[in-house]
Amino acid sequence: MIVTTAQGMELRWSRVAPENSLAEKVLDVQGLVVSVGIRRVIDNLTFSLSGGEVVYVAGPNGSGKSTLLNAIAGTDPAKIEDGRILFLGTDITLLPTHKRAALGISYMM
């Protein structure tokens, strides 16, 4: 599956586990709207990621790649204006960064 945003960010999925493996939904992003300062960077992004899947995020400068990761991790300068982020079925949209990290959400650049 491929999702391309209006800003040019592209998300591509591939499975690394066998198709018949039981894979629960790990990350579910629903209608995500994110701003940095006064600029809306992500507008109404929806996707989900199940166990055994890998997602590739690419795009030009300013397309929202880092903003997406910051929104999921709950770090500045991403400001979630609308939408929901669920991790293993738990709504983490309003959780502070340290509580998301305690659930196992982190990334390195």
C-alpha positions in Angstrom: 0.0 0.0 0.0 1.2 3.5 -0.8 -0.1 6.8 0.7 1.1 10.1 -0.7 0.2 13.4 1.1 -0.5 16.7 -0.6 2.8 17.9 0.8 4.6 15.1 -1.1 5.4 12.8 1.8 5.1 9.1 0.8 4.4 6.2 3.1 5.0 2.6 1.7 4.2 -0.6 3.5 5.8 -4.0 3.2 5.4 -7.1 5.2 8.3 -8.8 6.8 6.2 -11.5 8.5 4.3 -14.2 6.6 0.9 -13.1 5.4 -0.8 -15.8 7.5 0.8 -14.7 10.8 -1.5 -13.2 13.4 -0.7 -9.5 13.4 -2.4 -7.1 15.7 -2.7 -3.4 14.8 0.3 -1.7 16.5 -0.2 1.9 15.3 -3.4 3.5 14.1 -3.3 7.1 13.0 -6.7 8.6 12.3 -7.3 12.0 10.6 -4.1 13.4 11.9 -3.6 17.2 11.5 -0.3 18.6 12.8 1.2 22.1 12.7 4.7 23.4 13.4 4.4 27.1 14.4 1.7 28.6 12.2 2.3 26.2 9.3 0.0 23.1 8.9 2.4 20.4 7.9 0.2 17.3 8.0 -3.5 17.5 7.0 -5.9 14.6 7.6 -3.4 11.7 7.5 -4.8 8.2 8.2 -2.9 4.9 8.2 -2.4 1.9 10.3 0.6 -0.4 10.9 0.2 -4.0 12.0 2.8 -6.4 13.5 5.1 -7.7 10.9 4.9 -4.6 8.7 7.5 -2.0 7.9 6.7 1.4 6.7 9.0 3.5 4.6 8.6 7.3 4.9 10.1 9.5 2.2 9.6 12.9 0.7 11.1 16.3 -0.1 12.2 18.7 2.6 9.2 20.2 4.4 6.9 17.4 3.5 6.2 16.3 7.1 8.5 13.2 7.7 10.0 14.5 10.9 6.8 16.1 11.9 5.0 12.8 11.7 7.6 11.1 13.9 7.5 14.0 16.4 3.7 13.8 16.5 3.8 10.0 17.2 6.5 10.4 19.8 4.8 13.5 21.3 7.9 15.8 20.9 8.1 19.4 20.1 7.7 21.3 17.8 4.8 19.1 16.4 1.4 20.3 17.6 -1.5 17.9 17.1 -4.6 19.9 16.1 -6.9 17.1 15.3 -7.1 13.3 14.9 -6.0 10.4 17.0 -3.0 8.2 17.5 -3.6 4.8 18.9 -0.7 2.5 20.0 -1.7 -1.1 20.7 -5.3 0.1 21.0 -4.6 2.8 23.5 -5.2 6.4 22.6 -1.9 8.2 23.1 -2.8 11.5 21.3 -2.7 13.6 24.5 -0.1 11.6 26.5 3.1 13.4 27.3 6.4 12.3 25.7 7.7 10.4 28.8 4.5 8.3 29.1 4.7 7.4 25.4 8.3 6.4 25.9 7.3 4.2 28.8 4.9 2.4 26.4 7.9 1.7 24.1 7.5 4.6 21.6 10.8 6.2 20.6 12.9 7.0 17.5 16.4 8.1 16.6 17.5 10.4 13.9 
